[in-house]
Amino acid sequence: MIAVFSRKHEIYKFSGSVFVFLTILNSLPVNAVTIEANSPGLAAVGKNTTVVLGGGGVYTFALKATADGNAVRDRAAEQCLDIVSGTMTGITITGWGALTSSLAWGASLNYSATLSNHCNNELRRYVGLWSTRTPGIFSGDWVTVPANRTCSVNVVTSPAIPDLVPGKAVNAIQITSASTGTGMLAFKPNANNGSKGTITDGTHFLTYSVPGTTWNSGTGQWTGGLGDYSLKLDNIPDPTTPGKYKGNMTATISCD
């Protein structure tokens, strides 16, 4: 009997994605697993905003966020928000309150930032540049940063694969179900022959695919939106040498 299985409960998270190893070989079946991922909501703020300095002297600026539009030092308003990237007149903004540049009277500047929300609720914040000197200059805009997004899918790791008969076709076996959220799935075989994954007994090969997905030759994997997918072994060649045919495949999920 051939089965598809995963090392139980071993789920790994990285860069907003989760993967689980699937292996095709002669083995006892094990339980299915649910894989899930989180992707932070993103929003841009302050794009193409220009501040003209006045009053003389040198101004040093930092990026601030507030929930009420007034408390420019409100650190609580920044707790769920991360600065993915930001610039002020070509200088990188490295974080909340980070001093980014000193500009003299009469200078103008542009700033922009991309924010990510790692919390589970949508946030509306007033975000802008704040100067450290008096009189202070604060210029910003209200921005709504969506909550982080979660997606998941069940990966079937103990499908019922029938005995393989040389010269016969093999029905497709469902390997994913019960997806939630929106995102992408990728299936990467450890070995492939063109757009087909391969399993081998060390000398001979059988091929398989994941119907409904798109093969990417650059990454060597199939990709598709979250949904139900099956593993399809190609027709078993006649004759085919008996034995244990082994291989493995990695399923990866990422949220939109």
N, C-alpha and C positions, 0 to 999 in steps of 0.2 A: 504494500500500500504506500502510495506517495502522499505526503501531507505538506501543508505550508504552515510554518509555525514561527513563533517569536519567543525569545527568552522572556519568560513571564515577568511582568511588572517592570522590566527594564525600559524605561522611556527617558529619552534624553532631550533637553531643551537647548537650543542655541539660536541666537539672532532672530528671535520671533518665530522660529520654526521648530517642529518636533519631528523626530524620525523614529521608526521602529524597524528592526531587521526582520525580514521575512526570509525563510530558508526553505528550499525545496529539496527534500531528501527522504530517504526511508526512515521514518521516525514515528514515535507515539504522538498522537495529537495533543495539543495543549489549548488553553483557553484563548479567546479573542481579547484584544486590548482596545482601549479608546485612546487615541492620540489627539492632542489639542495644542493650540498656540494662541498667543496674544500679540496683537500689533497695536502700538499706541496711535491715538488719533492725532492728526497733524493739522496745523493752521499757520498761516503767515500773518505777520503784523508789521505795521509801520512802513510798508513798501512805498518808496518814492516820496517819503515825507522829508521836507526840508526845514531846518531850523536856522534862522539867522541870529547870530549872537550880537548882543549889544551891552552897553554899560561899561566897557573897558575891562582890562584884566584878562586872566586866563581861566577857561572853564574846563573842568574835568568831568566826564560823563560816565554813567553806568546805566544798565538796563534794569528797570523795575516793573513789578506787576502789583495791582491792587484790585480789591473786590468792590470798592466803593468810589473809586475815581479820585480820592483825596489822600489816603494814607500811602504815600509813596514808599514808605519803609515797611509796608505790610508783608513780612516774610511768609505769613500763613497763606497768602494768596498765591505764592509761588511753589508751595509744597508738592503739588501734583504735576507741575509743569517743568519740563526740561527744555533747554535750548539746544535744538539739533544743530542749527547753524545760524550765524548772524554776522553782519558787518556794519560798521559805521564809517562812512567815507573811506572804504577800502581796508579798514582795520578790523580784524576778527574780534567778535564779541564772544568771550569764553564762558560766560555764565552770568547768573543773576548777580547784580551788584558789582560785577567785575569792572574795574577802571580800564577804560579802553583807549582814551586819547585826551590830549590837552589841546584846546583850540583857543586862539586869541579873539579879541573883539572884532566884529565885522566879518568873521568867517561864516560860511554856511556848511551844512553837512546833510547827508542823506543816511538813513539807516533802515535796515530790514532784518527780520529774524523769522525763523521757522520754529514753532513750538510743538512739542509732543506732550500728550496727556497720558500718563501711565496709570491714572486712577479710573474707577469704573463709572464715574458720573461726568456728564458734560459740564464744562466750566466756561463761564463768561467773565473775562478779566479786562481791566484797562491796563495796557502795556505800553511803555514808552521810555524815552530817555529822560534822565534826571541829572541835573548838575549839582556838584558838591559845593558850589560857592553861593553867596548871597549877593543880589537877588537870584533865587534859583530859577532855572528854566526847566519846565517839564512839558514834553510834547509827546502825545501818544494817541492811541485809538482803542476802542473797544473791539475785542476779538472773542469769538466763541470757538473753543477747542473741543471737538467731539471726544467722547469717552473712548477708552481703548476698546478694541474689537477682539472678540474671542470666537474661535471656530474649532470644530472638532469633528471627528469621524471614527466610527468603529472599524477596526481592521480585523477581518476574520482570519484567525491563525490556525484554525482546525477545520478546513473545508473537507468535505467528503469527496475525495478523488477516487474514481473507480480504478480497477485493474486496467493496465494499459495493454492493448492487444495490437500487435503489429498489423499494419494495413487498415486500421480502423481510426475513425475520428474520435476526439474526446470532447465532450460537452464543456462549455465555459463554466468556471467555478467562481461564484461571487466571493470577492475578497474585501469589499468595503460596503458600509451601510450606515444609516442613521446619521447623516451629516448635519451639522448645525452651523449657522453663520455663512459667510461667503469667503472664498479663498481659493487656493489652488492645491492640488495634489500632484506629487511627482513619484514615479516608480522607477528606480534605478537598478537594473540587473548588474551583478558583479562581473558578468561577461556577456558579450553580445556578438551577434553575427549580422552586421548591418542594423536593421531596425528590429531585430528579434533578440530576445534574451536566450541564453543557452544553459542547459544543464547537461552534465556529462558523467560518464562512468570512468573517465580518465582517457578513453580512446575514442568513443563514439559520442555523438551529440543529439539532443532533442531540442527543439526551439519552442518558444512561447511568446505571447504578447499580451497587452492589456487593451482590448478593444474600446473604442470611444475616446482614446487619448491621442495626442500628437507626439511623434517621435522627434527628439532633438538630437541630431548627430553630434553637435558640439559638446553637449553635456552627457550624452549617452544615457538618456532617460526619456520616459513617456511623461507628458504633463496633461492636465485637464482640470476643469473646475471641480469644486467639491460635489460629490455625488456617488452613485453606486457604480462600482466597477467590478469586472471579473477578470480572472486569469485564464487565458486560452492557450492550451497546448495545441501545437499544430498536429496534423495527421501523423500518426506514428508510422514511420517508413516500414516497408515490407521488403526484406526482413529487417528486424531490429534485434541487436544483441541483448539478451537478458542481463540484468544487473542493477546496481544502485546508481541512479543518475542524480548528481548533486549540483547545487548552485544556490545562490542567495540573491535577494533583492531588497532594497531599502525603500520604504514608503515614507515620504516627507509631506508635511502639511504646513501651509503658511496662510495667514489671513490677509484679505484685501484691506 
